[in-house]
Each structure stands twice: as structure tokens, then as C-alpha cells.
Amino acid sequence: MTDALDASYRFCGDLSRREAKNFYYSFLLLPPRLRRSMCALYAFLRHTDDLADEPGSIDAKRSSLLSWRVELDRALDGNPIAWPGLPALADAVQQHSIPPKFLHAVIDGVEMDLEPRPFSTFQDLHAYCYRVASAVGLCCIHIWGYNSEGGRAEKLAEACGIALQLTNILRDVREDAELGRVYLPMEDLDRFGVSPDELRSPVPSDRLRQLLAFEGRRAYDYYGEASPLIRLVAPVGRPVLAAIVNIYRALLDEIARRDYDVLAARVALPPWRKAAITVGALTGRLARPVPRPEGLLP
């Protein structure tokens, strides 16, 4: 490894330790080479998000993301670039044969957040979740190694990403609504008689709890659908997959335990619990099909 490439990987590792939170716990379960690749992927994701969140007009942010696409492609083609994490990402893409279309899909998803607009149907939301979460999972299984089984693994990775993103959406309902972002499908709000304004209330109404429970059931279904993926991932990647899935599944369990009151305070797991889940993933105890809870639908 050249000094410049080694420096790029160190940059990505430092950024991941500082920012990755839920995900970095799981990176520690990988051997160094794969851990470096995961950190390079995370650094790319973090920087992409930051470009959309930085101060400035929507047009300026859109221009930044367009330039970022160009810089990404230049790096993947082996050309000099400015951002220090891209050499490591380009190396990881080459090592693990990660299709660049997944990286561009992530940028597509971030661009969708520049001008928040309602999602009319769950199908519309699914397309967004694919870009910001499933595409990431598809990159991950390339890093870990997997048995496709004729495309089955890729479909399961897609479902896993949907489950994780739905969990994020439930956790951040009020925070997102205050920023003008409503990710819950309008068809579901209409079904339960919930107005978007209610998502900014400090206390959820009964009908809002019913709506969130409905979305929670949907997330649990996707966790269950994705559960066979762990058997198709290479053994070295199974603990990290189990850790990621079970940290997020535990977060969803905590949301359900609070009867879907996600408005008063942001639901989070304490560090010790994330660490315990990560340690448990090493034993394979948590790598089992996820049951669907009963009683979540009105």
C-alpha cells in the first residue's frame, strides 16, 4: 500500500471512529482489511450527507453534489482528486468489485432530501429507502463476500436496508417533521386520519400511535424477510451483519416498548447495550430469524 493510500485509509478510519456511532461498533468485528474498506465506504456516505446538510441554497447544494459525482467518477477512474477519503474508497471498490451504480444511488437519495416533498405511497417511499439504505447494504455484502444464489442475496440485502431505514424514519419522525420532511406515506396518514402537523406535536394522539405501530409492523416484516441473508454472507461478515441488524432491531423494539411515543424524546440505545449486542453477534446468538410481534395493528 502506498503512503498516499495508507493516509487515505487512516483519514476514513478516523472519521468513522468519530462519526459512525451505531455502525462503528460492528466494524470492529471485521479483520483489518475489511474494516478499512467499511470505513472508506462510511466516510463516503458521511461526506455525501454533509454536502447536503451544509449551509447554503438548494442550488448550491445541488451543484456540490454534482461536483461530488464527477469527483467520485474521477477517483474510480484512477485520476487525482481533492477529497482525502476517495483514494481509499476507489481502492475498496476495486478490491471488492462494488458496482459504482450503488454509490451513485446514494447520491440520488441525498438529492431527494434537498427539496423535501411528501411520499404519496409506500412504493414511493420504498424507492427512497432503496437509494439511501439498500444501496449501502449492497455495497456492504460486496465487501464481506456473499453467495448470490441467483440474485436472492441481493434481494434480501435490499429488504434489510428497507428495514433499517424504516426504523430511522420512526425514530426521527418529529425531528424530520420540524425540518419540513415527512417520510411517512400520505396514503398511510390518510388511512389513520393523521395530519402532518401532528408529527410536530410533543404528545402523540391515539391515531398517530396507531399509524406509527402500523409502520413498525411493516419494519418488523422487512427484518423478517431479510433474516435469511446472514446465511448467504461469507462467515467473516456474518457477525457485523448481525450486529448492525440487531442494534437497529433493538432500537425498533425500544420504540415499540414506548408505545410508539417518539415525539417527546429521541429514542436511542445506550452505548453499553450496543456493545453487548456487538459481543453477542460474535457468538451468533443474535443471528436468527426475527419474529413478527403481534398486536401492533389496530
C-alpha positions in Angstrom: 0.0 0.0 0.0 1.4 3.4 -1.0 1.9 6.1 1.6 -0.9 8.2 0.0 -3.3 5.3 0.0 -2.5 4.4 3.6 -3.1 8.1 4.6 -6.5 8.0 2.8 -7.5 4.9 4.8 -6.3 6.5 8.0 -8.4 9.5 7.2 -11.5 7.3 6.7 -10.8 5.4 9.8 -10.5 8.5 12.0 -13.7 9.9 10.5 -15.6 6.6 11.1 -14.5 6.4 14.8 -15.6 9.9 15.3 -19.0 9.8 13.5 -20.2 6.3 12.8 -21.8 5.7 16.2 -24.1 2.7 15.6 -22.1 1.3 12.7 -18.6 1.6 14.1 -19.3 -0.9 16.8 -19.9 -3.5 14.2 -16.8 -2.6 12.1 -14.6 -3.8 15.0 -15.8 -7.4 14.3 -14.0 -7.4 10.9 -10.4 -8.2 10.1 -8.3 -5.1 9.4 -8.5 -5.2 5.6 -12.3 -5.4 5.5 -12.6 -2.9 8.4 -10.6 -0.4 6.3 -13.0 -0.9 3.4 -16.0 -0.4 5.6 -14.5 2.8 7.0 -13.9 4.0 3.4 -17.5 3.3 2.5 -18.8 5.1 5.6 -16.6 8.1 5.0 -18.0 8.4 1.5 -21.6 8.2 2.9 -20.8 10.7 5.7 -19.3 13.2 3.3 -22.3 12.9 0.9 -24.7 13.6 3.7 -22.6 16.6 4.8 -22.7 18.2 1.4 -26.5 18.2 1.6 -26.5 19.5 5.1 -24.0 22.3 4.8 -25.3 25.9 4.8 -26.3 27.4 1.5 -29.0 27.5 -1.1 -30.6 24.4 -2.6 -29.0 25.2 -5.9 -25.6 25.5 -4.3 -26.0 22.1 -2.6 -27.2 20.5 -5.8 -24.1 21.9 -7.6 -21.9 20.5 -4.8 -23.4 17.0 -5.2 -23.0 17.2 -9.0 -19.3 18.1 -8.5 -19.1 15.2 -6.0 -20.4 12.8 -8.6 -17.7 14.0 -11.0 -15.0 13.7 -8.4 -16.2 10.2 -7.5 -16.0 9.0 -11.1 -12.6 10.6 -11.5 -11.4 8.7 -8.4 -12.8 5.4 -9.6 -11.0 6.0 -13.0 -7.7 6.5 -11.1 -7.4 10.2 -11.6 -6.2 12.7 -8.9 -8.9 14.1 -6.7 -9.2 16.6 -3.9 -11.1 14.9 -1.1 -8.7 12.7 1.0 -11.1 9.8 1.5 -11.7 9.0 -2.1 -8.4 7.1 -2.9 -9.4 4.6 -0.1 -12.9 4.3 -1.5 -11.7 3.7 -5.0 -9.3 1.0 -3.7 -12.1 -0.7 -1.8 -14.4 -0.5 -4.9 -11.7 -2.2 -7.0 -10.8 -4.8 -4.3 -14.4 -5.9 -3.7 -15.9 -5.3 -7.2 -18.5 -2.9 -5.8 -20.8 -1.7 -8.6 -20.4 2.1 -8.8 -24.2 2.4 -9.5 -24.8 1.8 -5.8 -22.6 4.8 -4.8 -24.5 7.0 -7.3 -27.8 5.7 -6.0 -26.8 7.0 -2.6 -26.2 10.4 -4.0 -29.5 10.2 -5.8 -31.2 9.6 -2.4 -29.4 12.5 -0.7 -30.5 14.8 -3.6 -34.1 13.8 -2.9 -33.8 15.4 0.5 -32.7 18.8 -0.8 -36.3 19.7 -1.6 -38.4 17.6 0.8 -41.7 16.6 -0.7 -44.4 14.1 0.5 -44.3 10.5 -0.5 -47.7 9.7 -1.8 -47.4 5.9 -1.4 -45.3 3.4 0.3 -43.9 2.4 -3.2 -42.6 6.0 -3.5 -41.0 5.7 0.0 -39.5 2.3 -0.9 -37.7 3.9 -3.8 -36.2 6.5 -1.5 -35.2 3.9 1.1 -33.5 1.8 -1.6 -31.3 4.7 -2.5 -30.2 5.8 1.0 -30.1 2.4 2.7 -30.5 -0.7 0.4 -27.7 0.6 -1.9 -25.5 0.8 1.1 -26.2 -2.7 2.1 -25.5 -3.9 -1.4 -22.1 -2.3 -1.1 -21.5 -4.0 2.2 -22.2 -7.5 1.1 -19.7 -7.0 -1.7 -17.1 -6.0 0.9 -17.9 -9.0 3.1 -18.4 -11.5 0.3 -21.6 -13.5 -0.3 -23.3 -16.2 -2.2 -25.8 -14.6 -4.6 -27.9 -17.7 -5.2 -29.2 -16.2 -8.4 -29.8 -12.8 -7.0 -31.6 -13.9 -3.8 -28.9 -12.4 -1.6 -29.2 -9.0 -3.4 -33.0 -9.0 -2.8 -32.5 -9.8 0.8 -29.9 -7.1 1.2 -32.4 -4.7 -0.3 -35.1 -5.8 2.2 -32.6 -5.4 5.1 -31.9 -1.8 4.0 -35.6 -1.0 3.9 -36.0 -2.4 7.5 -33.1 -0.2 8.8 -34.3 2.9 7.1 -37.9 2.5 8.3 -36.5 2.2 11.8 -34.6 5.5 11.3 -37.8 7.1 10.0 -39.8 6.1 13.0 -37.1 7.3 15.4 -36.8 10.7 13.7 -40.5 11.4 13.0 -40.7 14.7 15.0 -37.2 15.9 14.1 -37.8 15.4 10.4 -41.2 17.0 10.5 -39.8 20.1 12.1 -37.4 20.3 9.1 -40.3 20.0 6.7 -39.6 16.4 5.9 -42.5 13.9 6.2 -41.4 10.4 5.2 -44.5 8.5 6.3 -46.6 7.9 3.1 -49.5 10.2 2.7 -51.8 7.2 2.0 -51.0 5.9 5.5 -51.6 9.3 7.1 -54.9 9.5 5.4 -55.8 5.9 6.4 -55.3 6.8 10.1 -56.7 10.3 9.9 -53.3 11.9 10.9 -52.3 15.4 9.6 -48.6 16.2 9.0 -48.9 18.9 11.7 -49.5 16.2 14.3 -45.9 14.9 13.7 -44.6 18.0 15.4 -46.7 17.7 18.5 -44.9 16.9 21.8 -47.5 14.1 22.6 -48.8 11.6 20.1 -52.5 11.2 19.7 -54.0 7.7 19.7 -54.4 7.7 15.9 -50.8 8.7 15.5 -49.7 5.9 17.7 -51.8 3.5 15.6 -50.1 4.9 12.4 -46.6 4.5 13.9 -47.4 1.0 15.0 -48.6 0.2 11.5 -45.2 1.4 10.1 -43.5 -0.5 12.9 -45.2 -3.7 11.8 -44.0 -3.0 8.3 -40.4 -2.6 9.5 -40.6 -5.9 11.5 -41.9 -7.6 8.4 -38.8 -6.4 6.4 -36.5 -7.6 9.2 -38.1 -11.0 9.0 -37.9 -11.1 5.2 -34.2 -10.2 5.3 -33.3 -12.7 8.0 -32.0 -15.5 5.6 -29.4 -13.0 4.3 -27.0 -13.9 7.1 -26.6 -17.5 5.8 -25.6 -16.1 2.3 -23.0 -13.7 3.6 -19.4 -15.0 4.0 -18.7 -16.2 7.6 -16.3 -13.2 8.1 -19.2 -10.8 7.5 -21.9 -12.5 9.5 -21.1 -11.0 12.9 -21.0 -7.5 11.5 -24.3 -8.0 9.7 -25.9 -9.5 12.9 -24.6 -6.6 15.0 -26.0 -3.9 12.6 -29.4 -5.6 12.2 -29.8 -6.4 15.9 -28.8 -2.9 17.0 -31.4 -1.4 14.8 -33.9 -4.1 15.7 -33.3 -3.3 19.4 -34.0 0.3 18.6 -37.3 -0.6 17.0 -38.1 -2.8 20.0 -37.5 0.2 22.3 -39.8 2.3 20.1 -42.5 -0.3 20.4 -41.9 -0.7 24.1 -42.6 3.1 24.5 -45.9 2.5 22.7 -44.5 4.5 19.7 -44.1 7.7 21.7 -41.3 9.1 19.6 -42.3 12.7 19.9 -41.3 13.5 23.5 -37.7 12.5 23.1 -35.4 10.8 20.6 -35.2 7.1 21.2 -31.6 5.8 21.4 -29.7 2.8 22.8 -27.1 3.4 25.5 -23.5 2.6 24.4 -23.3 -0.4 26.8 -26.3 -2.0 25.1 -24.8 -1.5 21.6 -21.6 -3.1 22.9 -23.4 -6.0 24.4 -25.3 -6.7 21.1 -22.0 -6.5 19.2 -20.3 -9.0 21.5 -23.4 -11.2 21.2 -23.1 -11.1 17.4 -19.7 -12.8 17.7 -21.4 -15.9 19.1 -24.1 -16.0 16.5 -26.8 -15.9 19.2 -28.5 -13.0 17.6 -28.2 -14.2 14.0 -31.7 -15.8 13.9 -34.9 -15.1 12.1 -36.7 -12.1 13.6 -40.3 -12.9 14.8 -43.1 -10.5 14.0 -44.7 -9.1 17.1 -48.4 -9.4 17.5 -50.9 -6.7 18.3 -49.3 -3.8 16.5 -52.2 -3.2 14.2 -55.4 -1.6 15.4 
